[in-house]
Each structure stands twice: as C-alpha cells, then as structure tokens.
C-alpha cells in the first residue's frame, strides 16, 4: 500500500540500525533510515528509505536562525549558537537568551515557547531557590524564539503572530530551508515549541547541512551561513550543553552535530560529508553511534577520534548500577564494517 503524503516511511522500508544487548540477550531493536552524502551531494551510503519526508524537528534550527539573520538580526558569538540550540537551560544559556531579548527590546513574556524547568540541575535548583518557577528562558528552543522576536523588531513585523505560517519571517524560513535542502517542503506542521516545522527527506536534510558546513570555506556562500557554521563549532556548549552528545561531537571532532526530537540527527564535516539519521521509534539513544559510525566508514572522520567520543556519549546498559550490556550497531550498519 503506498504511503500518503501525511506520513513518514514505514517499518517495511526501514532497516535495523542498532540493538540493545542486556546480559548477552538482544532485548530491543531500533530500526530507521540513514544517508551519507559526499561534499558534492552524491549519495555515499543509503540505509532504508531516504526519500520519504520526515519531520526534521530541531535539526532545522540553524536554517531558522539563518532566516532571522538574513532578516537583519545582528547575532554575535554565542548568540548565534543559541539561536541554533536545543539547550539544557543552564544559567549560561538563559543569560545569553536574556541578552538577546534585551537587545531586541522585548520581554521574556513575549516568547511564545512554553515555560520549562531547566534540564541543567544547577539552573533548576537556582530557579527553585529563587522561587522563580518555570521559565521560558529555560525552554530548549528559547534562543530560536528570541531570534524570531528580534527579527520582528528589526523589521517592524508583528511580534504576536511570529509563529504563524504566513508571517513574513516564517515565509523567509521556508525559503531558506528549501534553498539549502534543494527540495520543496512536503508538509508543514507545528513543532513542540509552537513554531512551524517542515517535513523533508533525509537526503534533503543531509544536503542542507553539507552546504552549511562548507560555507566557511566557500567564498561564494552566504556569509551568515558561514557565521552559523563557525559559531556552532566555536560555542558548542551553547548548542546543547556541556557534557551533552552534540556538544562533545562538535568540540572534539570539529563536526557540526544537531539532534531533533523523535530520533533525528544530522552531522556534517567541514568538507561537506554529511549524515542524516531517523530512528523510526523516536528514541535517540543510538543515533550518535549510528551517525558517527557511518561517517567513519565513509572515511569522513578519524576512527580513533570517533571511538573516543562514542565512549563518552553512548549510554551504558545498566543492571544494579553496573554495566551489563551495551547499545551496539544493528546488522544493516555493522555489515558495512566487514
């Protein structure tokens, strides 16, 4: 039965990307699809369905940030990375976002993302002690929303409707996504933060990151795209958080890394080699293992460096507080290592 235009790829067109082994017994399997592109955009590795659209979720944030910057938002340094971030709500994260709001001349209350407790324990305890309660600054998308509001104040656009699909800013976002992915958005929905979210193929998503990652070395590329790629690598803590997987990958391997909800992950090297992964059950725990392995098999990243990073970011399988197993590659990926 053919898929409708309102659903992603099916189980039948996915492959086994990773398994969970406990005490020598395989207890869970993660299926999905993945694609690796070379710097010229050609497909190096295809696992599963790489053409049916997926919601790219927060993996789109660098392109939403690019749209804000093209609309005149003068982001600098860590502000750029925060506009691209799915952050843990540390005090540093919230401080940068607060500075963005101040520069834009708007208040925290004007952010249309939900309020949240920080994932960062220090920041959460600070909010509790100060009796502040949940904060919109702590929500993982607050940097993106701050940049959105700033774009509105720079252009005299309405700040109340900045998440509406027909808002001038969101129209610009769609144009940027289509330009960098090289394909038309297949479907437009509402993300967890309330912003529009685009559906596009894994191939289109990998292509967008390939172009973004190459921007600093390409004199013909958009200067703001180059700033985004450079800033994400210069301020990796701002993109997710110290000790978090995306941050470690960027800090140690000089590879752009951006996860999205429901098992989405994209990574790209400065030469444009890129990988996009979608875990079909939405659980992200194996995504970095799969993505970095595929980049390593393609010769795009250093194998010893990848091994060192994976030791830090792949969660152990515990029993009684001790390691009793591991997340390991599924047969579709491990076969590439033979």
C-alpha positions in Angstrom: 0.0 0.0 0.0 1.5 3.4 -1.0 2.1 5.9 1.8 0.0 9.0 1.9 1.5 12.5 1.8 0.9 12.8 5.6 3.2 10.1 6.9 6.8 9.2 7.1 8.4 6.0 5.8 7.1 2.6 7.1 8.6 -0.2 9.0 8.8 -2.2 5.8 11.2 0.3 4.2 13.4 0.8 7.3 16.4 -1.2 8.4 17.9 -2.3 11.7 20.3 0.4 12.8 21.0 -0.6 16.4 20.2 -3.1 19.0 20.2 -3.1 22.8 22.0 -6.0 24.4 21.5 -6.9 28.0 23.3 -9.8 29.6 24.0 -11.3 26.2 20.4 -11.1 25.1 19.1 -8.7 22.5 16.0 -7.1 24.1 15.3 -4.1 21.8 15.9 -3.2 18.2 16.0 0.3 16.7 15.0 0.5 13.1 15.2 3.5 10.9 16.9 5.0 7.9 20.1 6.9 7.3 22.0 8.5 4.4 25.6 9.7 4.0 26.4 12.3 1.3 29.8 13.4 0.0 30.7 17.1 -0.2 29.4 17.3 -3.8 26.0 16.0 -2.7 26.2 12.5 -4.1 24.9 9.5 -2.0 27.7 7.5 -0.5 25.6 5.3 1.8 21.9 4.6 1.8 20.2 2.6 4.5 16.5 2.3 4.3 14.2 4.9 2.8 16.0 8.2 2.3 13.4 10.0 0.1 10.1 9.8 2.0 9.7 13.0 4.1 10.3 13.1 7.9 9.7 16.0 10.3 13.2 17.3 10.7 12.3 18.9 14.0 15.1 20.8 15.8 17.6 19.8 13.2 16.2 22.8 11.2 17.2 25.4 13.8 20.4 26.5 12.1 18.3 27.4 9.0 15.6 29.1 11.1 18.4 31.1 12.6 19.8 31.9 9.2 16.4 33.3 8.2 16.4 35.5 11.3 19.9 36.8 10.4 19.0 37.4 6.8 16.1 39.5 8.2 18.7 41.7 9.8 19.2 40.2 13.3 22.8 41.1 14.3 23.5 38.0 16.2 27.1 37.6 17.5 29.2 34.8 19.1 27.3 32.6 21.5 24.0 34.3 20.4 24.3 32.6 17.0 24.8 29.2 18.6 21.9 29.8 21.0 19.6 30.6 18.0 20.5 27.2 16.7 20.3 25.4 20.0 18.3 22.7 21.7 19.9 23.7 25.0 19.6 22.2 28.5 18.7 25.5 30.2 21.9 26.2 32.0 22.4 29.6 33.7 24.8 30.5 30.8 22.2 29.5 28.2 19.5 31.6 29.9 21.8 34.5 30.4 22.6 34.7 26.6 19.0 34.4 25.7 18.1 37.2 28.2 20.7 39.4 26.5 19.2 38.7 23.1 15.7 39.7 24.3 17.2 42.9 25.9 18.9 43.8 22.6 15.6 43.2 20.7 13.7 45.4 23.2 11.3 42.7 24.2 10.4 40.8 27.4 10.6 37.1 28.3 6.8 37.0 28.4 6.7 37.7 24.7 8.4 34.4 23.9 5.8 32.0 22.6 7.7 28.9 23.6 6.4 27.1 26.7 7.8 27.6 30.1 10.0 24.8 31.5 12.3 23.7 34.3 15.9 23.6 33.1 17.4 20.2 32.3 20.5 21.5 33.9 20.4 20.7 37.6 22.3 23.8 38.8 19.9 26.1 36.9 16.9 24.2 38.1 17.9 24.4 41.7 18.6 28.2 41.3 15.1 28.7 39.9 13.6 26.7 42.8 15.6 28.6 45.5 14.7 32.0 43.9 11.0 31.0 43.8 11.0 32.0 40.1 9.3 28.8 39.0 9.4 27.6 35.4 10.9 29.9 32.9 10.6 30.4 29.1 14.3 31.2 29.1 14.9 27.6 30.2 12.9 26.0 27.3 15.3 24.3 24.9 14.1 26.5 21.9 14.2 29.8 23.7 17.2 31.1 21.7 15.4 30.4 18.4 12.3 32.2 19.6 14.4 35.2 20.9 16.0 35.5 17.4 12.5 35.3 15.9 11.3 38.2 18.1 14.4 40.2 17.3 13.8 39.8 13.6 10.3 41.2 14.1 11.5 44.3 16.0 14.2 44.9 13.4 11.7 44.9 10.6 8.6 46.3 12.3 6.8 43.0 11.9 4.0 41.9 14.3 5.5 40.2 17.4 2.3 38.5 18.4 1.9 36.4 15.3 5.6 35.5 14.6 4.8 31.7 14.7 2.0 31.9 12.1 3.0 30.2 8.8 2.0 33.3 6.8 4.2 35.7 8.9 6.9 37.3 6.8 9.6 35.7 9.0 8.2 32.2 8.6 7.9 32.7 4.9 11.6 33.5 4.9 12.3 30.4 7.0 10.6 28.2 4.4 12.6 29.8 1.6 15.9 29.2 3.4 15.0 25.5 4.1 14.1 24.9 0.5 17.2 26.6 -0.8 19.6 24.6 1.3 17.9 21.3 1.2 17.3 21.6 -2.6 13.7 20.4 -2.3 10.2 21.6 -1.7 8.8 21.2 1.8 6.5 18.2 1.7 4.4 19.1 4.7 4.2 21.9 7.3 3.2 21.1 10.9 3.6 22.6 14.4 6.8 21.7 16.4 6.9 21.1 20.1 7.8 24.8 20.8 4.9 26.0 18.7 6.9 27.1 15.6 6.2 25.7 12.1 8.2 22.5 11.4 8.9 21.3 7.9 8.9 17.8 6.5 11.6 16.9 4.0 13.7 13.9 3.1 16.7 12.6 4.9 18.6 13.3 1.7 17.5 16.9 1.6 18.3 17.4 5.3 21.8 15.9 4.8 22.3 18.2 1.8 21.3 21.3 3.7 23.9 20.5 6.4 26.6 19.7 3.8 26.1 23.2 2.3 26.0 24.8 5.7 29.2 23.1 6.9 31.1 24.1 3.7 30.1 27.7 3.9 33.1 29.0 5.9 35.5 27.7 3.1 33.3 28.7 0.2 33.7 32.3 -0.8 30.5 32.2 -2.9 28.4 31.0 0.1 26.2 33.2 2.2 28.3 35.0 4.8 25.7 34.5 7.5 25.6 30.7 6.8 29.4 30.7 7.3 28.9 32.6 10.6 26.4 30.0 11.8 28.7 27.0 11.0 31.7 28.7 12.6 29.8 29.8 15.7 28.3 26.3 16.3 31.8 24.9 16.4 33.2 27.9 18.4 30.5 27.7 21.0 29.4 24.0 21.1 28.3 24.3 24.7 25.6 26.8 23.6 24.1 24.4 21.0 23.2 21.7 23.6 25.2 21.8 26.9 28.5 20.8 28.4 28.8 17.0 28.5 25.9 16.5 26.1 26.3 14.4 22.9 26.1 17.1 20.2 28.4 19.4 22.1 31.0 16.7 22.6 30.9 15.7 18.9 31.4 19.4 17.8 34.1 20.1 20.5 36.2 17.0 19.8 35.7 16.2 16.1 35.0 19.6 14.6 31.8 18.2 13.1 28.5 20.1 13.1 26.0 18.0 15.0 22.4 18.8 15.7 19.7 16.4 17.0 16.0 16.8 16.7 13.1 15.2 18.5 11.8 11.8 17.6 15.2 10.3 16.8 16.5 12.7 14.2 20.2 13.5 14.0 22.3 15.3 11.3 26.1 15.8 11.3 28.5 17.3 8.7 32.2 17.8 8.4 33.8 21.0 7.1 34.4 19.2 3.8 30.6 18.7 3.4 30.5 15.0 4.1 27.2 14.6 6.0 24.9 12.0 7.6 21.2 12.2 8.4 19.6 9.6 10.7 16.0 9.0 11.6 15.3 6.3 14.3 11.7 5.3 13.4 10.6 4.7 17.0 11.7 8.2 18.0 14.3 7.1 20.6 17.6 9.0 20.0 19.9 6.9 22.2 21.6 5.1 19.3 21.6 8.0 16.8 25.1 9.3 17.5 26.6 5.8 17.5 25.0 5.1 14.1 25.8 8.5 12.6 29.4 8.7 13.6 30.0 5.1 12.5 28.6 5.8 9.1 30.8 8.9 8.7 33.8 6.9 9.8 33.0 4.1 7.3 32.8 6.7 4.6 36.3 8.0 5.6 34.9 11.4 6.6 36.1 11.3 10.2 39.0 9.9 12.1 38.3 6.5 13.6 40.3 6.9 16.8 38.6 10.2 17.5 35.2 8.7 16.9 35.9 5.8 19.2 36.9 8.3 22.0 33.7 10.3 21.5 31.5 7.3 21.5 32.9 6.1 24.8 31.6 9.4 26.3 28.2 9.7 24.6 26.8 6.2 24.2 24.8 5.4 27.3 25.7 2.2 29.1 23.1 -0.6 29.7 22.9 -0.9 33.5 21.8 -3.6 35.9 22.0 -2.9 39.6 24.1 0.2 38.8 26.7 -1.9 36.8 27.2 -2.3 33.1 25.5 -5.5 31.9 25.3 -4.8 28.2 25.6 -2.2 25.5 24.0 -0.4 22.6 25.5 -1.8 19.5 25.2 -1.5 15.8 22.4 -3.3 14.0 23.1 -5.6 11.2 22.5 -3.0 8.5 25.3 -0.8 9.8 27.7 -3.5 11.1 27.6 -5.1 7.7 29.4 -2.0 6.3 32.3 -2.7 8.6 33.1 -6.1 7.1 
